[in-house]
Amino acid sequence: MIPRELIGEAEVPGGPPLRLFRRGSDFMIVLERNELMSTRMHGSEVALGTMACDRLAGHKSPHLLIGGYGMGYTLRAVLGQLGPTARVTVVELVPGIMAWARGPMAAVTAGCLDDPRVTVTMGDVGASMALSTAQYDAILLDVDNGPDGLTRAANNGLYRPRGLADARNALRPGGILAVWSAAPDTAFGRQLERGGFSVETVKVRARETGKGATHIIWFATKR
């Protein structure tokens, strides 16, 4: 068996550090004993991007906000779907994540951060949404483990009424809030509906082959 090699550690504001491991050509980002993401299983992150873009058909120059860069799979999926006049704003909390993207994971990043359609902002996506009004056609949130947070307690606010209200206010009329989650959460779906969204719940597999664990994506359209 190929041994797992620790590549680096990244500080998380208000939470325990993340660690980047490499095993052969695969990378894994780990929180304590939990593997948060890996290059082996990224099908649902790709689906978050492609399915959101499918729901923006007809928008000639959409502006998307992606909360959480992760390993960049959602960003690359979005860029592959959108035209040359689209704009994508990525908000990432952890500087180490972006350092890894441009450093040991540069081959995985595949130049997506240098795409002229992309703007990267370091900070809290919740704060970014709170400062925005009718700015985005879609907001894609892949922060923490979904509504049931794991990385830092402050992330939970994104999925509560105040955070959802900020997301709704940041969307243009008919805009879409797409939320990734590692597990189902019926109560969160109801909370989206109470927050002024029409909600579609989609199950996707962790691997692009259609195998692996089942993850959830909520597509919530601003009413």
PyMOL commands that set and color helices and strands:
alter all, ss='L'
color gray80, all
select helices_A, chain A and resi 43-54+73-81+95-102+106-109+112-114+125-130+153-159+161-170+186-194
alter helices_A, ss='H'
color red, helices_A
select strands_A, chain A and resi 5-12+15-23+26-31+34-38+63-67+87-92+118-122+136-141+171-181+197-205+214-222
alter strands_A, ss='S'
color yellow, strands_A
deselect
rebuild
show_as cartoon
